[in-house]
Each structure stands twice: as C-alpha cells, then as structure tokens.
C-alpha cells in the first residue's frame, strides 16, 4: 500500500527559470512556492514516470546507505503553467507534465566531479560502485559522472537511468540475479578497493522493510504498467527485484571485482 503520509514534501512549481539542455530529458531549474530552486524532472519527458521512479528508488536507497543526495520533493505543475512559454518544445513538455512531477533541491554553486582533478577516497568509491551495481545504474561514467562537489562533500545526482529492466519488464525476475556488466565503465571503479567489506555492510542495512519504505514513496499514479493488476502489484515486483538483487549481491560484486582487475 502506498504511504498516505509521504515523507517527501510536495511543492507547487511557480516559475520556470531555465532548461538544462545537457540532459536528454531536458530537466529544468524551477522555483517552487516554498521559495527554493529545484532541478525539475518532468513526467512528460522521454522516459516518462519510469525515470522518476528510478530517481526515487535510487536517491532514497543512497540516502539510507549514508550517501549524500539532494532532497527529493514531489512537484505539482499546474495546467496553466506553460501557457506563456515562448519556446514551443518547452511548452509541449510542460503541457505533457501537468500534475505530479519530481524535483531535486538545486545545489547552487556546486561543481561537477572531475576524476582527472580529484580522487575519491577508496571506501566512498566502493560504496557508490556497490550502489550503482545494485541499481544497474549505467550513468556514472567518466564522460558523465553525475556527481557534484558542494560544500566540500560529494553528492550523487541523476539516478533516472537506473533499473533499466522496467522499460520492458522482460525476464525481470531473471535479471535480478544478473551481474551488472556495465560496471566496467564506472568512473569510480579504479578506486573501489573495498567492495567485499561494503557488500557485507550494505546487505545488512537494506532490509526488506526499508526497501518497502522506499517503494511506498512512489505515487500510485506512476505505477500504471498494463502487465500488473494494480499499482500495489507493480510495487511488489520492484520489491522482489531489489530484495533478490540484494540477496544475490555476491554476483554483481564479483563482476565489479573482475572488471576492476581487468583495468590496465
């Protein structure tokens, strides 16, 4: 059952500030009625609500594990919001995104993590690699690190490309036990010296109860796959996928260790 007392705050978008065109889904910086700026992720963008689901699951699991993630909020977009937008592409996106969207607190002044400039401490690198193997997050590469330095701390952003199995749900039970082959491209893999130790620690933290708490955050209206009888059935499928993956984490840890050894 979805959590009627959702731990994520809900805000109303009041001002579209500027698009972030480097993202394929064209997120934007927007202001909300609480006076803060957010990076707004639109339900009407290319991957739709599936990317928003991945953002919630990835971001909130990372937070449980003690990693830094900007605050996530649910963001309401009013039907009248985009009527005065002169850019036709943006106007179409706003019209397609009326209703509940997702936003991340905007980290003003943050600097993109550059692996050629800064080396991450080995334990932290191992924690992030483990997380991304769990989530099958393909989008933490040298080309696009999706990490920011803000107030001298490393923050993780953009988990929308995670859990790519849910774009088709084909053989998803089997995929839960597969290694994450794309870990070979992970920007932090060379520094991930403590994967075994992190695995032992993180497996004990991520209990089925905590996974369920994360999944209960997802709004029912985003859980509308035709192959499931209800939003709750889809939520249960996510739970089974994640809990199975955690229980079999030795598989993706071994793949990561092998990929690390293969780095010349």
N, C-alpha and C positions, 0 to 999 in steps of 0.2 A: 504494500500500500504506500502511496506517495505520502510524504511528510507534509501535513497541512500547516505545520509551523516551520516553514522552510528556513534553514539557518542562513541562507543567502538573503541579503537585503534586496528589496525591489525599489527601483528608481524610475522616474519618468524622464525621458530624453527631452530636453528643452532647446538645445541648439546644436546644429551640425557645424563643426569647426573646420575640419579639413579631411580629405580622404588620405589613406595610407596606401598608395597605389603599388608599393612594392609587394604587397600581399596579393595572391591570386584571387582571394575572395573579396578584395577591396574593403577591408575594415576602415574605420574612420575614428578620428578623435572627435568626441562629442561631449557636451556639457549636460548634466542632469539637474533635477530640481533640488538636489542636496548641495549644489554649488561646486561639485567636484568635476574634474575632467576624467573621461574614461576612453579606453580603446574599445569601440563598439563592434561586436561581431554580429553580422546580420543573418537572420534565418532565411532570408531570400537570396543569399549568395549561392555560389555554385554547388557546394556540398550540403547546403541547407542545414536543417536542425541536427543532422548527424555530426557535423563539425562542432556544434555547440555541445552536444552530448559528450563528445571526446574531450572538449575543453573542461567540462565539469569533472568528469571522471579523472582525467589526468591531473588537473590542477589540485583537486581536493585530496587525491591519494598522495601527491607530492607533499601537500601541506601536513597530512597525517605523519608522514615519514620525516618531518622536520626540515624539509627543504623550503626555500623562500619562493613564494608565488604571490603576485599581486592579488588583492582582494577581488573576488568574483561577485558580480551582482546581476540580478535579473533586471532587464531594462525594457520598459514599455515604450513602444513607438506609436504615437497617435496617428490616426488615419490622415489628419490634415497636415502632418509634419512636413512632408516633402513637396507640397504644392507650389512653393515659391522657389524651389531649387532650379537654377537655370541649366545645369548640366543634365542632359537627358538620360545618360547612363546611370547617374547617381539617383535621379528621380525615379527611374524604374526600380532600382534596388530598394529604395525607401518604400515604394508602394508595395513591393513584394514582401516587405519585412514588417508590415503593420502587426502589432501585437507584442508578444514576449520575445525578446532577444537576450543576448548575453553580453556583458561588458567586463573589462578588467580595469582596475584602477590605473590611471595613467601615471607612470613614474617619470615625472618631469625632470629633465636633466640627466637621465640615465644614459649610459654609454654601452654600446653593443660589445659583447665579449669578443675579443680578438685573440685566437690561440697563438698567433705569432708574436703577440706582445706580452701576454700574461699566461702563466701556467697555473692550473688549478691544483690545489692540494689533493694528494692521491686518494684519500678516503672520500672526500666530497665527489671527486670524479667517479669513483667506483659506485657511489650511491646513485648518481644521476644515470650512469650507464645501466645499472640494475633496473631502475625505474623505467627507462625507455625500452628495455628488453621486455619487461612485463607488459607495457602498453603497446608494444610493437610500434614505437614512435620513430618514423623514418626521417624526421625533420629536425635533427640536431647534428648537422654536418659542418665541416669547415667553411663551406660556402654560405650556409645559413645556420648560425649557431643557436638562434632562438634563446639566448641568454643575455642578460643585461647586468652591468655593474651599477648599483645605485646605493648611495651612502656606504660605499666600500664593502658591499655584500653582493653575492651573486644571486640573481633572481631568474627563475625559469618562466618562460612565456610560450604561448602558441603550441598547445597540445592538440589542435584540431585535426592534424594528420594521423593521430594515433588510432588504434583499434580499427585498422582498415578492413578487417573482416566484415564489419557491419554494413559495408556498402553492397554486399550481395548476400550475406549470411549463408553462403555455400560452404558446407562441411565445417561449420563453425566449431562444433564440438571437437573435431579432429585438429583444427587449427590452434585450439587452446594448448595443445601439447607439443606444438612445433617449436623448434628453435627460431630465434629472430635473426635471419641470415643477413639483414641489412646493418647489423651492429658493426660490421666491418668498416662502415663509412662514418661511424660515430666520432665526433670531434674530440671527445674525451677518452676514447678507448686506450690510447697510448699511456695514459696516466692511471688507468683503472687497475691498480695493483692489489686491491683488497676485495675482490668480488666474492670470494668464498666467505669472508667474515661478514660482509654486508648481507649476503644471502641469508646467513644464519640469523642475523638480527632482524632484518625486514620481514622475513617469513613469520616470525613470532608476533610482530606488531600488527600485520594486516590480517586480522581475524575476519571470519565471515560476517560477524556483526558490524564491524567497521566498514567493510565493503558495502553492506546493505545500507548503512547510514549515508554513504556517498551516493548510492543509486537512488535513494529516496529523495534526494535533492532535485533530480531531473523532473521537470514538469511533465505531467501526463500527456499534454497535447503534443509534445515532441516524440512520444513513444507511440507511433502510429503505423508501424510496419504491417502490411497486409498478411504476412505469414503467421502473425501472432493473433490470438483471440482477443487479447486485451493489452493495455499498457502494462499491467502487472506481469503478464506472461513475458513480455519483452524485457522488463526489468529483471525478472528471474533468469532469463537467458544471459544477460550481461553478468549477473552474479555467478552463474555457473561457469561462464568463460573465465572470469577473473580468478575465482577460487580454484578452478582446475589449474590455471596457469601458475598460480602461487604454489600450489601443492607439488607441481612438477617443475619448479624453478631451476632445479639442477640441470635441466635440458638446455635452457637458454643461457645459464651461467657458463656451462661447458662450451657452448658455441662462442660466447664472447671471449672466453679464455683462449680458445683455439685461434680466433680471429686476431687477438692481440699478439699471440706468438708468431703469427704469420706476417706481422708488420716488419718490414725491413728498415 
